[in-house]
Structure formats: structure tokens, C-alpha cells
């Protein structure tokens, strides 16, 4: 991923569902507000405050551990940045940083997370592994940098520097994959295996590996963004490059062409065109049965959410986009979908930042209701996945 210093000035809000042992906290959410980090009930009631910041500071992108017992975020105060690892009761480890940590992704086993930050003020990306007690190890570098964890934990699939694909196990030498990467951003590694784009002698292909070696699923024309879940991949591709003309001549596999939103079956290679144009972002529900996507409405700065359930599409009310999302979230949604979710764990509700009739904040939309409900003020939102 690439990030820019301007993001450090953003006021950020992240929301995640918190599972707990009593009904009062079963639907709790974690919020970054003007005072720091607070856990709220889904009704907006304060459950617990776990972090405080000063008047000139803000808490950036609080991200839950997989078991919901720890939160990591960046505290920004002027030009100073501190990495904070807090347990749910507020006890915290604070790690001063010389540059701004802007992304966190937890190992599925919950023992550590990987964070990205600028190597120097001039740029470049430094990749660090950090344990819950604050032990830090530099494990990689390169830009841009996109990755997804093995669901079993301990290692991740990375796409770095444009054409390098590798499996990285913190503390060990990265294992490069044989073929160079295709033109895309974030890879996926879910319960059905690794998914990425690769370049071979036959052209650019959507490739899957469930443990038996890579196999090509579809020919892909143009640069792409993809999100995989439940044996299917949602994908859209963009401008055609000079090298794509050759790919069009290979007909043994289905083709994914620019200008539409597609769903591809990893097992049978089936292709479904959901709509005939590209969208701002898309996210599978936790069970992989529904696809949430943000579509334009023909009005500058406005959009609407739509859900495809495998047969039909349901539309939700128009809203105005949150500027922070436009700059820091939407361009990298395929990476963020590997570390957070807009969906509630049970798939009944999704959350988002935006404005309705000038009322700016965080909104909750139940999929069986026609109108959203405002939860709180803020500009960043995500549900915690079920442990």
C-alpha cells in the first residue's frame, strides 16, 4: 500500500463489533473520537473508554485483534507518532515512532500484527512485525506493499514492488513465487487458498492455489482489484494495456474484461457480470453469500450501496461520500477488506461513513430495512469479525 503524509491529519473513526461474555457488550463497537478510543454499544451507549489523547492529538485507525482482547492504533500529535497496543480494559504499551504507522493487520493467531509506515520522511515503506508486548522486528520493505494472511496464521502472501509475489513468514527468509505478479493490488488468502494475478507465457491470469500448486482460472484483461471469499472472486478491471491484445486470443479459459464488475467461481471458472460498469469498492459478507458494493449515482460526490445476493441486487439510499474515505480508504479497499469489515459478524448489517441530508457521520444499515440509522460522528468505520 502507498500512503501520504496528509493522512496523518485525518480525523479517523473505526468501529468494530465486540463479542463479550454478557449481553451488554455482545454488540459493542470501538470508536476513535476527539478524546481517543472508546467502546460503544450498538445503540451508541458508552461501554468503556480504553484510550485518551490530548487536545491536539487524534487516534488513527484502531484495529481489533482477532479475539477482541486487544486494539492497536496510532496516536498522532503534531509531527509525532506513537504506536499504541491496548487491551480492552485500557492497559497499553506505547511505542514512539519516527514516521507515521498507517496500516495494521493482525496475524489470525492473535499473537502479533504487521504494520506499515514510511521508511523515512521522504518515503519508501518499512514493514514491521509487532507482538502484543511491543517486541518489534523489521521483516520486509518495498513499495507498493499489499498482503493477506494465511487463515491458519504465521505467514502471509505478499504482492510488493509491482511484480514480486512471495510468502513471508516473519523471522524467516521470504519465499518468492515462480511467476511475476500481474497488474493488480492486493492478493487474497482465504479458506479456499491463495488468489492473485500472475504473468505467464500465455498472458495475465487469475490464479488460485489451494495447496496443490497454482492453476489458472480466467484470463484477465487490464489492471484489476479483487476480493475472494467462499470459493468466488469479485473483480473489476480497468484500462487495457498493450500486452492485453495477446490475451484476447486465448479462449481455453473465460475472460474478464475491463469496464464491469464480475464474480468468478474458482472451482468451475464460471463468470457472472453483475453490472456493466466499475464501482468504487466491494466487500463479501462474512459467509461469502452476498456482495456489498458502492455504486455511483451520477451526482458528483454521491453514491449508493447495493447488495447482490447471488440472484438479484438490492439498492439502498443515496448518500454523500466522506472525504476521508475518498482519499485513504476507497483506493485501497481490496487491502482493507483483509484486515477489517464493513459487515457485522452475522451479516445482517453494514456500516459506513458518509452524509445523509447534510448530517455527516457513521451510519448503520440493516439489509432488511430501507433506511440507515446514524450511530455517531466520525469518518472511519469497521466491524470486528466474530472470533
N, C-alpha and C positions, 0 to 999 in steps of 0.2 A: 504494500500500500504506500501511497505518497500522501504526505500531509504538509501543511504550510503553517508558518508562524501565526497567521491570522486566526487560526483555530483556537489558539490559546486565549483569545479574547471572548470566545463564545460563552454565553450563559447556557449551561447544559443541564438537562434533566434526564435521568434514566429511571425507568420503572420496571420492577420485576416481581413476579408473584413469589411469595414466601411461604413455603409449606412449614407447618409447625405442629405442635402436639395438641393445641387447643383450637376451638372454632374461631376465637378472636383473631388469630394470626394466620389461619389457613389461606386467606386470600390477600395477605399483606403485600405491599409494593414498596420498593425502595426508591427514594426520590432525592435528587440533588436540587436544593433550593438556595436561596440567598444566604441562608445561615449554615449550610453544609449538607450533610446527608441524613435523611430521616426515613424511617419505615412507616408507611401509612397503610391503613386498611383500605380495601377497595372502595369504601364509602368516603374516603378522604380523612377519616379519623386518624390522629397520630397514635401509633403503637409504641414507637421508641425512636429517640434520636441517637445516632451512632457516631456522628462526627460534626464538629463545628469549625467554621472558618471565620476569619476576620472580616471587617467591613470592606477591605479592598481585595478580598480573595474570593475564589469560587472553587467548587468541587466538580471535576470533569469526569464524565463517563463512569460512574460507579457500576461495577460489574460483579454479579454474584458468582461465587464458587458453585460447582455442580450440586453440592449437597446443601446449599443455602446457609452455611455457617460462617462464611467469610465474604467480605466485599473489598475489592481493590479499586482505587480511584486516584486521580492526580489532583493535588491541591495546588492551585495557581495563585501566586501573589506577586503582581508586577512581573518582573522578569525571572522570578524564582519559581521552581517547580519541586514538589515533594511527592514521591510515590507513597501512598498510604494503604496498608493492608489492615483492615479492621475486622474483628469478629462481630457477630450480630449483637453482642452486648456492648460494643463500643471500645473494647480494648484494642489498641492499634500499634503497629510497627510503622515508623516513619523513616523513609529513605530519601534524603536530599538528592536531587538530580541536576546536572549541569545543563541538560536540554529537556524538552517537554515530552514526557511519555504520552502518546496519543491513542494507543490501542492495547487492549488486554484480551487474551484468550486463555482460558483455564484448561489444563490437562484434564481429560474426563475423570481421572482418578482423584482429582481434587488436591493433589499434593503441591502443585505449583502452577504458575501461569507463565506464558510468554508475552513479553511486552515489546513494542516497537517505539523507538524515539530517534531523533536526529543524531547522527554520529558526532556532528559538530554544528555550530551555529550556521555554517554555510550549507549544510545539507548532508545527504547520504543517510542510510538507515542502519541503526545498530539494533541487533536482536538479542534480547536477554531473557534468560530463564530465572525466575524468582520463586523461591519456596515461601511457604506461609510465614516462616520465621525471619524472612528477609534475606536469606542467603542468595546472592546474585552471581550468575555466570554468563559471560558473553558467549553465545553459541553460534552466531552467524552474522552475515551482513549482506548488503546488496539492495538495489532499488530498481524498480518497484518490488515489493515483497508481499506475497499472498500465500496463505496456508490454511490447512484444515487438519485437525487431529484424527488419528486412528480412534474409532469409538472405544476400543479397548484401553486406550491411554498409552503413554510412554513415548510416542513418536508422532510425527506429522508429515503430510505430503505438502511440498512447497513448490511454488512457481516464482522464480526470482530472476530479475535482470532481463526479462523478456523471453529468453529461450531455454533457461535451465529448469529442469524438473528433478527433484530429489526427495528422498525420505530422510528426514532429520530426526535423530534420537539425541536429545540433549546429553552432552558428555561423551558422545561418540562421533566418529567421522561420518559426515553425510554420505548417503549412497545415491549417486546420480542415476537417473533412469536413462535407458539406452537412446531414446529418440528425443530430439529437441521439442520444446513446447510449441504449440500452435499460437495463434493470436487470440488470447483471452486473458481474463484476470484471475479470479480465484478458483482453485480446484475444489473438489468435494470428496470427502471420505466418510460415507455413512455406513449403515449396516449391510449394504449391498456391495461395498468395496470402494475402490478409488475411481474417480471420474475426472477426466481432464481432456484437453485437446492436444494432439501431437501432430508433428510433421513427419511424414514418411515419403517414400518414393512415389506413392500413389496420391499424395496430396495431404490436405488437412482433414483429420478425422476426430470425431467424438469417440473417446476411448474409455473402456471400463476394464477394471481388473479386480476380480473377486477372490484372488489368491492363486489362480491358475495361469496367470500371465495376461498381458494386455490383449484385448480384442477390439477391433473397430466396430462401432455400432452404426455410425452415419457419417457421410461426407458433410463437411461444414464449410460454407462459403462466407467469407468475411470474418471480421473480428467479433468476438462473442462474449456474452455474460451468461453464466449457467448456475443453476441451483438444483441439486439432486436430493431425492427422498423417495423411499418406498419403491425402489426399482424404476423410477421415472426421473427424467431430467427436464426441467423447464429451461428454455434457452431462447435468446434473441441474438441476432447478428446484425452487423452494421455494414459500413462501406466495403465494397468489393475491391480487392487488390489485384495487381497484375497477375499474381500467381494463381488466382482462383479460376481462370478460364480453363486450366488443365483439369481441375477437379470436376468440372461440369461434365466431362467426358466419361467419368467412371460411374456406371449405372448399377454395379453389383450391390451397392448399399443405398438406402434412401438419402436424399439430400436435404439439408437445412439451409435455406436461402435467406438473404437479408430482407428486412422490411416487415417481419411478422413475429408474433410470439408463438413458440412451438412447445409441445410436450412430446418427448421421445421415450419410448419404452426400451429399457436397457436389455430386457430379455428377448423380445421379439423384433426390435427395431421399428416398431410402429411409430408413425408420426401423426400428430394432430395439430392443425393450425387453429389456435384459439381465437385470435383476432388478426386482421391483416395489416397491423402496424406495430411499431415498437412502443414500449411503455417505460415509465420511469424506474420501476422496481417491481420485484415479485418474490413471494415467500410461500413455501409449502406449510400447511398446517402440521402440528406435531405428529399426526398419524399419517401424513403424506397423502391424504384423500382430497384435500381442497387446495387450490392455489389462489392466494390473495395477490392482486396486482393493482398498481396505481396507474390510472389512465388519465390522459389529458382531456379537457372538456372544450377546447377551442378558445379559452379565455386565458390570456397571459397571467401566470402566477396561480392558476387554479387547477384543481384535479378532482378526481373521484376514485374511491376504492371500488373494486369489482372482485367477485369471488366466482371461480369456476369449480364446480363440484364433480366434474367428470362427464357431465351431460349438458348442463346449462350454465349461464352466467347471471349472477345477481348483482345489481347496481346499488350503490349507497350514495348518500347525499354529497353534493359538490362542496368543496372547502378550499380555502386559500392556503397555499404552501407556506410552511415555516422556513424562513430564510436560512436558518442554521442547517436544516436538513438538506437544502439545495446545495450548500457548499461542502458539507462534511459527511453526509450520510448517503444520499442517493447515488453519487458517483461510485460508491464503494459498497453498495448494498449486498453484493454477492459475497464479499468478505464478512460483513457484519452478520449475515444470516448464519454463519458458522459459530458465532460466539454469543448471540442474543436472539430474541424472537419477539416479533410484534404480536404473536398469538399467545393467548392464555394457554396453560398446560392442557386443559381439556378441550381446546379448540372451539369453545363457544363464543369467544370474544377476541377482538383485536384492538390494539391501542395505537395511537399516532399523535404527532404534533401538528398543529395547524390552527386555522381560524375559521369560525363559523359566524357570519354576520358581524365581523369585526371583533369577536370575542376570541382572543388568542390563548392557546394553552394546550393541555393534553386531553385527549378525548378517548372514551371507550365506546366501542360499537359492538353490541351483541349481534351475531349473524342472523338471528331470527327476529330482530327488531328493525324498524325503518329509520330511526333517528339515533344519533350518538348522544352520550352523556359526558359532560365535562367533568374531569377528575380533579385537575389542579392547574395552576400556572406552570409553564415550563416549555422547554424546547427539545427534549430528548426522552424517548420512552422505549422500554422493552420489558417483556415479561420474563421472569425467571422460569426455566424449564423445570418440569417435575423431576425430583431426584430419583 
